Amino acid sequence: MAEVARQLMPEEEKQTIRDIAVAAEAQTKVGDTFYLITQRWWQDWLEYVIQNQTGNVNDGSSSEQHGSVSSSALKRPSCIDNSDLIDESVSEDSALGIELHDTLVEGTDYILLPQEVWNQLYSWYGGGPVLARKVINTGLSQTELSVEVYPLRLQLHLMPKGDRSALRISKKETIGELHRRACEIFDLTPKQVSIWDYFSHQKHALMNDMEKTLDDANIQMDQDILVEVITSKTEGSMGSSQENGSVHNGSLAAGPSQSNFPASGGLSASKYSSRNGNSESQIQNLNTERASGSSGVSTRGSSCGLTGLLNLGNTCFMNSAIQCLVHTPEFARYFREDYHQEINRHNPLGMVGELALAFGDLLRKLWAPGRAPVAPRPFKAKLARFAPQFSGCSQHDSQELLAFLLDGLHEDLNRVKHKPYIKSRDADGRPDEEVADEYWANHIARNDSIIVDVCQGQYKSTLVCPVCNKVSVTFDPFMYLSLPLQPATSRSMTVTVFTCDGSALPAAYTITVPKLGRCRDLVQALSNACSLQLNEKLLLAEIRGHLIYRFLEDPLISLSSIKDDDHLTAYKIPKTLKNTKFLQLIHRREEQGTGNAQSTLGWKPYGTPLVSPISCDDTITRSDIQRIVHTMLSPMLRTKISGTTSTTGASVAASSQSHTDSNVADPAKGDGGSSKSVSLQKLPLQLVDENNACIDLTLGDDKVVKLSSSSMSVLVFVDWSQKLLGSYDTSHIENLPEVCKSGHVNKKARNEPLSLYTCLEAFLREEPLVPEDMWYCPQCKERRQASKKLDLWRLPEVLVIHLKRFSYSRSMKHKLDTFVNFPIHDFDLTNYVANKNNTRRQIYELYALTNHYGGMGSGHYTAHIKLLDENRWYNFDDSHISLINEEDVKSAAAYVLFYKRVNSDRSSASNGVYSAVSSQNLPSN
């Protein structure tokens, strides 16, 4: 890109556009300006300049050897054209000026450019319109930078006159600026007005803190703001009429917005992201446009419940979860009846009933017969009001939203108005049934709602102290089960073993260890595999960036902390060492530049470090370190046989060691009459001293080396020149295998179906607590890494199961596309319930699930739902609904499963097709 920029820039311009972009990104700060440019024009420009670079073509001229490239593709782009981004139907009549389309996505529709880059392009091409946006700080800590592509659009309502006006303003502007702008629009003075947060057309708060930002005041996109003119007549009367909502149907009722702007995405090719200012709306006539023929199923005159939800911009995560909830029979019946008397407006943990009312209103719309797809904008606005993490139009986790909805609806509908304080008693040897009933009664005394009635079950949680064997049993409620996708209880791990005495070349061993095991299990299995001697032990290390990242010396380190793409080594060292340090030999080689063949970029680490113990009791000289390094490298030393050069194998390495003892101590003796024809010359070694300075070890053989007293490691660099590489075969240390290669074994494991019962068993398996979550033992009076065992005690009417497809490591997020074979009929959990006094069979049937397609952050959610009255399955893909076969319900995309309990008479009489299906899925026990 730099070469291309030089072609397009004036001759006197020496800074490339790439340099400008990099500098702009590195210095980005709050208040900087970025510019939108249409993706179409940007792509045309990139193709043009890349072809200019690769084809050496200027301004449309082409050489004969590039005749296959069309002349039109090489044509210099015309002026910048951002018209694709503009909603002309709204902008023409809008007092807000230029308005963007409401469904723009960064990277698909537009690119964000730093000001320096935009200025350069604009000076070359001109065009427009110019769409400038500011950088703001976002996030919980307000330290993240983002571009506010869509500033807040607020609906101003002037009272008592009844005028209305729209306003664009940054979420980072102050309430004082909003006052000033409102007064300017309505030609008022600040002393004449007071401004209210008019959310849901109710006076929620007087906005009189002029220094507070709109973001801090939790003002959302398209929210209503009341501009109240203070007069003697209105003072005192306006508040009461507004507070009780009496004007909801009056002149101030705001109709649907005509121009709204959801978007998503991030700053192009940078660490920042664009934001849309919490936009979650649609153009009003979108309902009409999509009503005709957009749904795969005609809902007019058909069964209720076949109504889609419009996507407001990356809201498929919300739509799929809502469809599963509204098709839960108990919820559908509850919210279609009169539930208002159960709304708890005074619960400090709830949303003053607003979330329940918004959900109930949306559910009624979705169950109304013959409706066109519904835009869930009012519900989304309420959601953003009380859960800002779901505001805007970024993609979110459907299960996280579902968890928030279930908890929020419960608190809004909690029948308990005043929660009593209840202290739970320890079991103290009492029968489990008695303790479980006591815990459940205490829970119901504080939590009683339709959500508890339908979705909440009870765990039995058992903790055992590893020191005093104290057993603690509690019974805790749960709303859903989050099951791990663990196809096996064992795990294959590959570790490369190195020797420090030069007796053998490094060798990789693949061993099988418990999936939930510890480092001691790995060391034990590896010791057996590599035939470790009685006087030897293994020192485990993790390698990152060709350096030792950490030594895994603690035998209790969990193997789950070691990821499949990590690199592990094990070093054989003597077991009886005392008062020793470890010499780490780090390999470096010269990295060549791309231009002049003689230029270099310096010495860069490569390969795998070698480790050897050094006794601190003896005086260490430079020649001693030379001898130790020669010993470690001796297996890789090349030898000449019959005039030809060959690489030493293990046998030659062994013979090399026999000469090392007598010859390497004095490298000046050369081969000393040995079979090695390559002299053991002084190696280019650099020792890092305690002041982080490098000492050249090729000078002064007998000079004493002072080792750092504060560190257990002695770092030595060996610089591999091309000449030195001719004497050693370093291929043995260059390609360190990953802990678990993504090869044939993994592919086979992925193809093997994973049973939902297996996932449940892994979830219920006893395992030690992680060190960060240790348990305080009341008997030891210490925090202990106790073992924890979960059991199912009480199951709900509707069992929600979350498959943990998303895993998070140190710097990566992964999605597991494992296929889980989950039962549709006769999901039998009877054997998994610990309460054996309950003789009722625990049989469940699947009626809904959410699916996630694609990868992390860029996927798509849908829902498969069974209309129980029709006994038919449908696919709900936002506004599109289509009939599907039952065999198509199962897929590797299944994410959250909804099971409904089957009543006893049906479960006892289940046979035929139910028995045939379930026989393939029942657990072996």
Secondary structure, DSSP 4 states (H G I P E B T S, - for coil): -HHHHHHHS-TT--S-HHHHHHHHHHT--TT-EEEEEEHHHHHHHHHHHHHHHHHT--TT---GGGTTS-TTTTSPP-SEE-GGGB-HHHHTT-TT-S-B-TTEEBTTTEEEEEHHHHHHHHHHH-EE---EEEEEEESTTS-EEEEESS-EEEEEEEETT--EEEEEE-TTSBHHHHHHHHHHHHT--GGGEEEEE-GGGS--EE---TTSBTTTTT--TT-EEEEEE--TTTTTTHHHHHHTTTTTTSTT-----S----EE-B-TTSS-EEE-SS-----TTHHHHHHTT-SSS--TTS-TT---B---SS-HHHHHHHHHHHTSHHHHHHHHS--GGG--TT-TTTTTTHHHHHHHHHHHHHHSTTPPPB--HHHHHHHHHH-GGG-TT----HHHHHHHHHHHHHHHT-S-SSPPP-PPPP-TT--HHHHHHHHHHHHHHH--SHHHHHH-EEEEEEEE-TTT--EEEEEEEES-EEE---S-SEEEEEEEEEESSSSS--EEEEEEEETT-BHHHHHHHHHHHTT--TTEEEEEEEEETTEEEEE---TT-BGGGS-TT-EEEEEEEETT--SEEEEEEEEEEEEEPSSSTT-EEEEEE-S--EEEEEESSSPPBHHHHHHHHHHHHGGGB-EEETTEEE---HHHHHHHHHHIIIIITSGGGTTTTSS--S--PPP-EEEE-TTS-EEETTS-TTPBPPPPSS-SEEEEEEEE-HHHHTTB-GGGGT-PPPSS-SSHHHHHHHHS-EEHHHHHHHHHS-EEPPGGG-EEETTTTEEE--EEEEEEEE--SEEEEEE--EEE-SS-EEE----EE--SS-EE-GGGBS-TT--S--EEEEEEEEEEESSTTT-EEEEEEEETTTTEEEEEETTEEEEE-GGGS--TTEEEEEEEEPPHHHHHH--THHHHHHTTTS---
